[in-house]
């Protein structure tokens, strides 16, 4: 038979070699053609190319090397190799069990401390299993040495011998040895092995694999198709740093060493391929080589030609777009810049299609959501794309599954529990919608649920067993609110005001919470691996109601759980474990499961930078080429025997990544585009690109510099090769021809930035809306007051159905340590009301509400606030507000009906008080109430005077004869404000009218209003505090005549009648 090496610098030539072999030496009919590859992407590309060249491609098999070797072992040795017993997951459990037995021995003293806890023991066992797996392939002589009793006191040797004694199956090193011995016999039966094996596009194989293929070549036809970047003999080239180190070590000069750097890129990045090429040439094989100089006269082609011929850069080359470098501020800007770059490239080149473009990143999972946001945006011109190599661990159901596991040992934060409801399958199980989740979050904020299931759960974290702010306290309040509905303590529980709650929704949520809490309890137990499988499968069935797509995601979980039990059986592992170890195993299993779909799906292909992916594309783009991110440098264990003595053929992620970069450089036909984050998004400080990018940049800078250029000139050329992009996509430079951009939204923003105009918010283009339903003319006074507090917010919520999340609507993360904000205001209000009614609010009442700090601090805070509230209440009583009652009525004004309720009123009039400073919002609320009471028919039990009492002022509104007229005007403006957002801002408008009333000029008054609205570096303005204003009115908008007229219409009569007391 034969052993042939086909080598070329072009993958297209290698596949042509393969197609010629298949055409001229066809296998018998119905015999599968076996081509060994290292990735699904290569298999897909190869199948498409063979079909194109051969006319049809069918009955082809593309196994990975390990799959093929398992078949070889079985057919040559005539027995099932039982490799499952030596798989890494099974070895991990066996090693973990042996640690418990052997850790007391003296030889295990170094690892005893780490293996003492279950989770650390598992992590160490997984690391050792991984090393043993590598030893069997890359250090078989070490394995045989240990099996013969070598290194008697070395803990790894002791562990290996115990494993070998316990496992009744030959390990892979033994299988290789036995298989090689059997193949040495020319009469060796090969069973059903195919008559020909082709190994295509693999950059590196262990020496032991090559030995086996060479032995197989005595019986079969073996063809290796190797992508060789250099046509010259390059086994002796080394990077300049290595050569200098050898010279310093004692060699006389590099001529004596017979070493050269040749091409610096090849020397620096090509070690993996260089070692593999040397190993191949040491085999007894026939070589056929066909190398092709790049036909293009571009900078990229010149670099590829230099690598092919093993020569250094020739200076004086022209700069062109075949090699592009982009420096950005963030990952999202990298994707945005790439989108614009590819659009420009496709528009210029009529022969370039999206399927000709490959985009790779060190971890495509980081960029996948950004790609979907940018390339899938309706606003942008669409480029078809697919994303390959995505881990299933990011699927919604799987994320929720692991979140439930995390809850078991967590503080049970309200935010963490509510995060589970981001999963549609989990919401579906309990009949909840996204709107329901938003409403429930607001309930939990009102109930002051922070963390902890109950008081005993808090004790488990070393804290006093206070039930305040726990789930138990909050849900007790919720349920008791439905049962009682008042504001009186029932034991130590304060019923929550359930008037605005939905009982059915509360019931569904309670079912969800109790299910999750119950599972959190059950997951704290210890079980055997089979028990964990059953328990977690039950949990998935109990918590999730998946649809068809989600069922596929959960199938991955079920498969991983089934594998967990199989591993336990194969390892004879019966030890009971906690959740942390099982979760670590499942996390690893799920993250390692990568989708095989998406590579070369017809559009732009996004994928991870993986070994053996040197598929040629017209345009190859690399994202995330940042210093530290690529090449990757995984931590090496101090007990790794391979790291201590590196040999040819050993795998190294650092060398793999360097060769990956070289393969990407050689695979690009039209353009190589490299992007990195070269500037900080925080302070614009420079950041380094990957060392590989810097090496390529330096090489390109030397090539494009004139003959005799100085180092400074080369550095200038280097800087000129990098396109430095701006932090924001709407920078004017993108629309002046300096940098490309195709975004219409960014263009409008850049125009506004240059001209100083304000952009109109998109939804305002369709305003005003049609008139509201006539039913809205009947309203409660509180609704009218809420409208005038923020007309834009009222419009968005009531007419557009838009509710923007507010921090106050989110559950709290931590229990209160101080009292501030709205909590402080509401406590003072209730304390004052209680004092005025001669029913002081007790400490227990506030503690039950969950608004006070825990423990003794609650009493300190309560006493301090009660003292200040008593002083304020005394002041209110002196002004006549001690005796108050409630009253109600109905105001009819034309087509409007306003239902009114007055909480603090007597024969003198109504009282409003606020423990704090007075501003326009409080004046306006009191003014609307004053107009309403003066618009009612006179009643002897209700006076028509209104008094507003605050910390810093007391204001009186006297009886008003034309109150109905004023109220009707405000109702007309309310009706107008239901069609579009009124340019009225309660605080800023008041500041403007008050300034004009004090004789300020129009300009000064508008300046004061603008300062109140937009704020400053030290104070947040009204606009900054309200997300609805931010949505409806662009920042910095000029306050025009509409603002002035509306402010005067609302606040003019108010300020005219107000009296300072």
ABEGO torsion letter per residue (X at the ends): XBBBBBBBABAAAAAAAAAAAAAABBBBBGBBBBBBBABAAAAAAAAAAAAAAAGBBBGBBBBBAAAAAAAAAAAAAGBBAGAAAABAAAAAAAAAAAAAAAAABAAAAAAAAAAABAAAAAAAAAAAAAAAAAAAAABAAAAAAAAAGBGAABAAAAAAAAAAAABBBBBAAAAAAAAAAAAABAABBAEABBABBBBBGBABBBAAAAAAAAAAAAABBBBBBBBBABABBAAABBBAAAAAAAAAAGBABAAAAGBBAEBAAAAAAAAAAAAAAAAAAABBBBBBBBBBBBABABAAAAAAAAAAAGBBBBBGBBBBAABBBBBBABAAAAAAAAAAAAAAAAAABAABBAAABBBBBABAAAAAAAAAAAAABAABBBBBBBBBGBBAAABAAAAAAAAAAAAAABAGBAAAAAAAAABAAAAAAAGBBAAAAAAAAAAAAAAGBABEABAAAAAAAGBBBBABGBAAAAAAAAAAAAAAGBABBBEABBBBBAAABBAAAAAAAAAAAAAAAAAAAAAABBBBAAAAAAAAAAAAAAABBBBAAAAAAAAAAAAAAAAAAAAAAAAGBABBBBAAAAAAAAAAAAAABBBABGBGAGBBBBBBBBBGAABBBABBBBBGBBBGAOBBBBBBBAABAAAABBBBGBBBAAAAAAAAAAAAAAABAABBBBBBBABBAAAGBBBBBBAAAAAAAAAAAAAABBBGBBAAAAAAAAAAABBBBBABAABAAAAAGABBBABAAAAAAAAAAAAGBBBBBAAAAAOBBBBBBAAAABBBAAAAAAAAABAAAAAAAAAAGBBBBBAAABBBABBBABBBEAAAAAAAAAAAAAAAAGBBBBAAAAAAAGABBBEAAAAAAAAAAAAAAAAAAAAAAAAGAABBBBBBBBBBBEABBBBBBBABBBAAEBBBBBBEBBBAAAAAAAAAAAAAAAABBBBAABBABBBBBBAABBBBBBBBAAAAAAAAAAAAAAAAAAABBBBBBAAAAAAAAAAAAAGBBAAAAAAAAAAAAAEBAABBBAAAABAAAAAABBBGBBBBAAAAAAAAAAAAAAAAABBBX
